[in-house]
Amino acid sequence: MQQIKLFRGLETELARVEGQINQWLAEYGARVIQMSATLAPQSPAFGAQPASPSLMTHAPSDVLVVLLYEKT
């Protein structure tokens, strides 16, 4: 039976998210059928007041990884 698993993190934490996915795969023994990821659009940091529009800072974007898998 096919199932899904979601992993979430920030674009600044990609190594941590990759490690979390690899650890889960090794421990759970899943066979990945399909994997996809999305990177949320950047949005201004909460309360940010840039000196000019060209200096606007953004909060790190969310990353969502979706695995379609089967238990082996």
C-alpha positions as CSV (number, residue, x, y, z in Angstrom):
1,M,0.0,0.0,0.0
2,Q,1.3,3.4,-0.9
3,Q,1.6,6.1,1.7
4,I,3.0,9.6,2.0
5,K,5.4,11.2,4.5
6,L,6.0,15.0,4.8
7,F,9.2,16.6,5.9
8,R,9.4,20.4,6.6
9,G,12.2,22.8,7.3
10,L,13.8,26.1,6.3
11,E,16.0,26.8,3.3
12,T,18.8,27.6,5.8
13,E,18.5,24.1,7.3
14,L,18.7,21.9,4.2
15,A,21.4,19.7,5.5
16,R,19.3,19.0,8.6
17,V,16.3,18.1,6.5
18,E,18.3,15.8,4.3
19,G,19.7,14.1,7.4
20,Q,16.2,13.7,8.8
21,I,14.9,12.2,5.6
22,N,17.9,9.8,5.2
23,Q,17.6,8.7,8.8
24,W,13.9,8.0,8.5
25,L,14.4,6.0,5.3
26,A,17.1,3.9,6.9
27,E,15.1,3.3,10.1
28,Y,11.7,2.7,8.5
29,G,12.9,0.6,5.5
30,A,10.7,2.5,3.0
31,R,11.0,2.1,-0.7
32,V,10.6,5.6,-2.3
33,I,8.3,5.7,-5.3
34,Q,8.3,9.5,-5.8
35,M,9.9,12.5,-4.0
36,S,9.1,16.1,-4.6
37,A,9.9,19.3,-2.8
38,T,8.6,22.9,-2.8
39,L,10.2,26.1,-1.7
40,A,7.8,28.7,-0.4
41,P,8.1,32.2,-1.9
42,Q,10.1,34.5,0.3
43,S,8.2,37.1,2.3
44,P,9.5,40.1,4.2
45,A,10.6,39.3,7.7
46,F,8.0,40.2,10.3
47,G,8.4,43.9,11.3
48,A,11.2,44.5,8.9
49,Q,11.7,48.2,8.0
50,P,14.4,48.4,5.3
51,A,16.1,51.6,4.6
52,S,15.2,51.2,0.9
53,P,13.3,48.6,-1.2
54,S,16.6,47.3,-2.6
55,L,17.8,46.5,1.0
56,M,14.7,44.5,2.0
57,T,15.5,41.4,4.0
58,H,13.5,38.2,3.8
59,A,12.9,35.5,6.3
60,P,14.1,32.0,5.3
61,S,11.6,30.3,3.1
62,D,9.9,27.1,4.1
63,V,10.8,23.8,2.4
64,L,8.4,21.0,2.1
65,V,9.5,17.5,1.0
66,V,6.8,14.9,0.1
67,L,7.7,11.3,-0.2
68,L,5.4,8.7,-1.8
69,Y,6.6,5.4,-0.4
70,E,5.8,1.7,0.3
71,K,6.9,-0.1,3.4
72,T,9.3,-2.9,2.5
